[in-house]
Amino acid sequence: MKDIPYSELKQDERAYEIMLLRDQYDNTFTDIAKEFEISVTRVTQMYHKLKFKQIRLYINHIAVVLGHESTSQVRKVYNDAYECYQDRRYACAYLEKRYNDILIEYRDGETGMPTQFIKNMPPFKPKLSEKTIARVIEMREVEKASFVTIAKELRMTQAKAKRTYEWFYHKQVLELIKTLEEKAESEEEKHAIWDYYFRRYHTSKKRYDMLTKG
């Protein structure tokens, strides 16, 4: 396993500057797009592509320093962090927090995520309790709370709040479709059921409503 210098991340200078504006100054993709005079879609793509590369470099370097034969152990740490936060910035920041000394030396003067960002991160919770999940649903359905409000009260990221809500209904959808499949008289009818509910983009909640309200 070969160690790759962090400087490789800066080969695309514009993408690197976009990443710094987003990570260091919390600029929106819209604001960055205006500054660079390119589309928001393009800015978003460039950011995520480079962020993914940064994470790969981190994982590879940490594994090398720790003497692992592969990146699998460190990648599991990252995957668990992503499952917790559902946001690449937070999962990356978790690596920087956990392997602080290793990554500071690796960056050789380049900045990581801001100290305040890491300090304010929600606690690491690999798996939510049923009580917490139920509270997410209650706040969204009964109290009509935004995902920002839910995240703040339950100490999770906004992305995690949304993912928890959607995953709850996704499981309900699968159970309801399974029931419909059991009543189907042919494979063609089963395929038609899946096609009807999944051929277009809908949120899991929307599919659930389609299945339960007709």
C-alpha positions in Angstrom: 0.0 0.0 0.0 1.5 3.3 -1.2 1.3 6.5 0.8 0.1 9.4 -1.3 1.2 13.0 -0.5 -1.6 15.3 0.6 -0.4 17.9 -2.0 -2.0 15.7 -4.7 -5.4 17.1 -3.4 -4.3 20.6 -4.7 -3.7 19.6 -8.3 -7.1 21.1 -9.3 -6.6 24.5 -7.7 -10.1 25.8 -8.5 -11.7 22.7 -6.9 -9.5 23.0 -3.9 -10.4 26.7 -3.5 -14.1 25.7 -3.7 -13.6 23.1 -1.0 -11.9 25.6 1.3 -14.7 28.2 0.8 -17.3 25.5 1.7 -15.4 23.9 4.6 -13.5 26.8 6.1 -16.1 29.6 5.6 -19.3 27.6 5.3 -20.1 29.4 2.0 -23.2 28.0 0.3 -22.8 26.4 -3.1 -25.0 29.2 -4.5 -22.6 31.9 -3.2 -19.6 30.0 -4.5 -21.2 29.5 -7.9 -21.7 33.3 -8.2 -18.1 34.0 -7.3 -16.8 31.5 -9.8 -19.5 32.3 -12.4 -20.4 28.7 -12.9 -23.5 26.7 -12.2 -24.5 25.5 -8.7 -24.6 22.0 -10.1 -21.0 22.2 -11.3 -19.8 23.7 -8.0 -21.5 20.9 -6.1 -20.0 18.2 -8.3 -16.5 19.7 -8.0 -16.8 19.9 -4.2 -18.0 16.4 -3.6 -15.5 14.9 -6.1 -12.6 16.6 -4.3 -14.0 15.9 -0.8 -14.3 12.2 -1.7 -10.7 12.3 -2.9 -9.6 13.9 0.4 -11.4 11.2 2.4 -9.7 8.5 0.3 -6.3 10.1 0.9 -7.0 10.4 4.7 -8.0 6.7 4.9 -5.1 5.5 2.9 -2.6 7.6 5.0 -4.0 6.6 8.3 -3.8 2.9 7.4 -0.2 3.3 6.3 0.8 5.1 9.5 -1.0 2.6 11.7 0.7 -0.3 9.8 -2.4 -1.9 8.4 -2.1 -4.1 5.4 -5.2 -2.7 3.9 -7.5 0.3 4.4 -10.5 -1.8 5.5 -10.2 -1.1 9.2 -9.9 2.7 8.7 -12.6 2.6 6.1 -15.0 1.0 8.5 -14.3 3.8 11.0 -15.2 6.3 8.2 -18.3 4.3 7.1 -19.6 4.2 10.7 -19.1 8.0 10.9 -21.0 8.5 7.7 -23.8 6.3 8.9 -23.9 8.4 12.0 -23.9 11.8 10.3 -25.1 11.1 6.7 -22.9 14.0 5.7 -19.4 13.8 4.1 -18.2 16.9 5.8 -19.0 15.6 9.3 -17.7 12.1 8.5 -14.4 13.7 7.3 -14.2 15.9 10.3 -14.7 12.8 12.5 -11.6 11.3 11.0 -9.7 14.6 11.7 -10.9 14.5 15.3 -10.1 10.8 15.9 -6.7 10.8 14.1 -5.8 14.5 14.8 -2.0 14.2 15.2 -1.6 11.9 12.2 -3.7 14.1 9.9 -2.2 17.4 11.0 1.3 16.1 10.2 0.0 14.7 6.9 -1.5 18.0 5.7 1.8 19.8 6.4 0.4 23.2 7.1 -2.8 22.9 5.1 -6.0 23.5 7.0 -8.5 20.8 8.0 -12.1 21.4 9.2 -12.4 24.4 11.5 -11.8 23.7 15.2 -15.2 25.2 16.1 -16.9 22.9 13.5 -15.4 19.9 15.1 -16.2 21.1 18.6 -19.8 21.6 17.7 -20.3 18.2 16.0 -23.2 16.1 17.3 -22.1 13.2 19.4 -21.0 10.0 17.6 -24.0 7.6 17.7 -23.5 4.6 15.3 -27.1 3.5 15.9 -30.2 5.5 17.0 -32.5 4.1 19.6 -36.1 3.3 18.7 -37.1 6.1 21.1 -35.1 8.6 19.1 -36.4 7.4 15.8 -40.0 7.7 17.1 -39.3 11.2 18.3 -38.0 12.2 14.8 -41.3 11.0 13.3 -43.4 12.7 16.0 -41.7 16.0 15.5 -42.0 15.9 11.8 -45.6 14.5 11.6 -47.3 16.0 14.6 -45.3 19.1 15.4 -44.5 19.9 11.7 -40.9 20.6 12.7 -38.2 21.3 10.1 -35.3 18.9 9.9 -33.1 21.8 11.2 -35.2 22.0 14.3 -35.3 18.2 14.7 -31.5 18.0 14.3 -31.0 20.7 16.9 -33.2 19.1 19.5 -32.0 15.6 19.1 -28.3 16.5 18.6 -27.8 15.1 15.1 -27.1 16.5 11.7 -29.9 17.8 9.5 -28.9 15.1 7.0 -29.3 12.4 9.6 -32.7 13.7 10.7 -33.9 13.6 7.1 -32.4 10.2 6.5 -34.0 8.8 9.6 -37.4 10.1 8.6 -37.1 8.8 5.1 -35.7 5.4 6.1 -38.6 4.9 8.6 -41.1 5.2 5.7 -38.9 3.3 3.3 -39.2 0.2 5.5 -43.0 0.7 5.7 -43.1 1.0 1.9 -41.2 -2.3 1.5 -43.6 -4.1 3.8 -46.7 -2.8 2.0 -45.3 -3.7 -1.4 -44.5 -7.2 -0.1 -48.1 -7.5 0.9 -49.2 -6.5 -2.6 -46.7 -8.9 -4.2 -48.3 -11.8 -2.2 -51.6 -11.0 -3.9 -50.1 -10.8 -7.4 -51.0 -13.6 -9.8 -47.9 -13.4 -12.0 -44.3 -12.1 -12.1 -45.4 -9.5 -14.6 -47.9 -8.2 -12.1 -45.2 -8.1 -9.4 -42.9 -6.1 -11.7 -45.8 -3.7 -12.5 -46.2 -3.0 -8.8 -42.6 -2.0 -8.4 -42.6 0.0 -11.6 -45.7 1.9 -10.6 -44.3 3.0 -7.2 -40.6 3.4 -8.1 -40.5 4.5 -11.8 -40.5 8.2 -10.8 -38.6 9.9 -8.0 -40.7 10.2 -4.9 -39.8 10.5 -1.3 -40.4 7.4 0.8 -43.1 9.3 2.6 -44.8 10.1 -0.7 -44.7 6.4 -1.7 -46.1 5.5 1.7 -49.0 7.9 1.2 -49.6 6.5 -2.3 -49.8 3.0 -0.9 -52.0 3.8 2.1 -54.3 6.5 0.7 -54.7 5.2 -2.9 
